Each structure stands twice: as structure tokens, then as C-alpha cells.
């Protein structure tokens, strides 16, 4: 018994990049392609061109959102070649960036020293200072 025919087509890759270029998310891409997240992530794992397109697209989406942040910071936005005043909520933008682009916008946790590492540091200092305790 054969499985269902896949919806996957290389023709969808340019549409995906177009969506990501507008700041859209994986969920938006799934909705536009009429596929489930499960299918999206299966294709991401098994189809190299799809995976490469998603990775490139996510960078494009992040760039779009960074440009929104720059507009908020400067109070101007360029639309159709014309600079215009803009207002927005920087806190909302920050939350979007923090949650959508975690690897770039979340502070990395500080490393905690363990008693073993502190003992090793003490030994290294004592050794460098010439010996005994």
C-alpha cells in the first residue's frame, strides 16, 4: 500500500523566501503552503533544499524585523523611496525579537563556578606564586 502523494515541490521555495523577506514566521509559511507544522519539520529534516531555504528565510525574516527596530529607533521609515515619520512600541518589538530570534537576542546564561573549578583555580594560583598553601 503506497503512502499519500507529497505536496512538496521545489516550486514552493521562492514563495517561502518571499514570505520570509516580509518578516513572516514558520507558522505563516505553513499556512500559506497549506501544510502542518509536523510536515514542515519533517521536510526540514529530510529535504536539503527545503532546509536550506528555511535557514536562509529565517535570516531574511530576522533582517526584516531588525529593520523595523531601526525604524522605531530613528522614528523614520522609508516606504516607496520616501522617508516618513513612524511611531511604534519598542518593548513589543523587543519581545518579538527575544522570542522569535532567541539565539541572537537572549542573553546567554552566566556560567557558575563549581567547587572543583575553584579548587583548580586556587591550585593554579598557588603554583604560579611558587608553591605552598
N, C-alpha and C positions, 0 to 999 in steps of 0.2 A: 504494500500500500504506500503510495507516494505522498509526501507532505504537500502542503499548500504552496502555490507558486509565490515567490517572494515579490514584494513591492519594490525592492531595491533596484535602483537603476543609476548608473553614473550620470545620467541627465539631471538628477536632483542636486548634484554637488554645487553647480553655480547658484541655484536658488538658495541653498543653505548659506553660502558665503554672502549673498545679497542680504539675507535676513540678519546674519551676524554683524554685517557692516552697519546696520541700523541700530545696533545695541541689543538685539533680541537674544533671548536665552535658549538653552537646550529645549525647554518646555515649548517655547514658541515654534522652534524648528519641528518638534514632534507634531504639534497641532497642524502646522502648515503641510507637513508630509503625510498627515493622517496615519501616524504610527504611534504605538505605545512607547513609553519610556523603556520598557523591557526590550522591545525590538531595537530601539535606538542604541541601548548599551550592548546588546548582542552584536549588532553591526559594528559598533565601535571596537569591540574585541576581535572581530573576525574579518573585517574588510578594511584593508590597509588604506585605500583611497578615502574611504569614509572617515576613518580615524584621523588621517592627515588633514582632511577638510574641517573636521570638528575642531582639531587643535588650532589650526590657522584661524578658523572662525571665532573661536573664543578669544584669541588675541585681538581680532578686529573689534569684537564687542567691547572688550576692555578699553581699547583705544577710544571708541565712541564715547563711552561713559567718562573717561578721563577728559575728553574734550568738553563734555557737559560741565565737569567740575571746573575746568579752566574758565569757562564762560561765567559760571557762578562767582568765581574768584575775581574776575575782572569786571563783571557787570555788563559785559557786551558779548554779543553773539553775531556771527556772520551768517546770514541767510541769503542765498541767491546773490552772493557777492556784495551785499550791503550790510554794514555794521549797524546793529540795533542794540538798544539797551535791553537788558534782561534782569529778571529777579528770580530767585528760587530759594530753596531751603537747603543750605549746606549740610545740615545734620541728616536730612533724608538722603542726600547724595552720599554722605559718608557711610551711612548704614547699608546702602545698596552696595557700595564698593567693598565694605567689610564682609558682607555676607556672600556676594557673588564671586569675588575675586580674592578668596581667603589667603592663598599662598603669597600674594603681593601686599595685602592690606591688613593682615592681622599681625600683631606683634608676636614674635616668637617667644615661647616661654623661657624664662631665665633658667639656666642650669643651676641646680642646687649642689653644693659641695657635700660629699659624703664624708663620714669619719675616716674611711680608707684613703680618700683623696687628700684630706687634710693631713693625715699621718705621712703620706708620701711627700707632701709639700714641706712639712717640718723636717723630715729626713734630708731632703734636698738642700734646704737652707742650712741645716747644721753641717752637712757635708761641705757645702761651699764655704762656710765660715771656718772650717778647719777642725771639725771633729765633734767632740763630746757634747753631752747634754748639759 
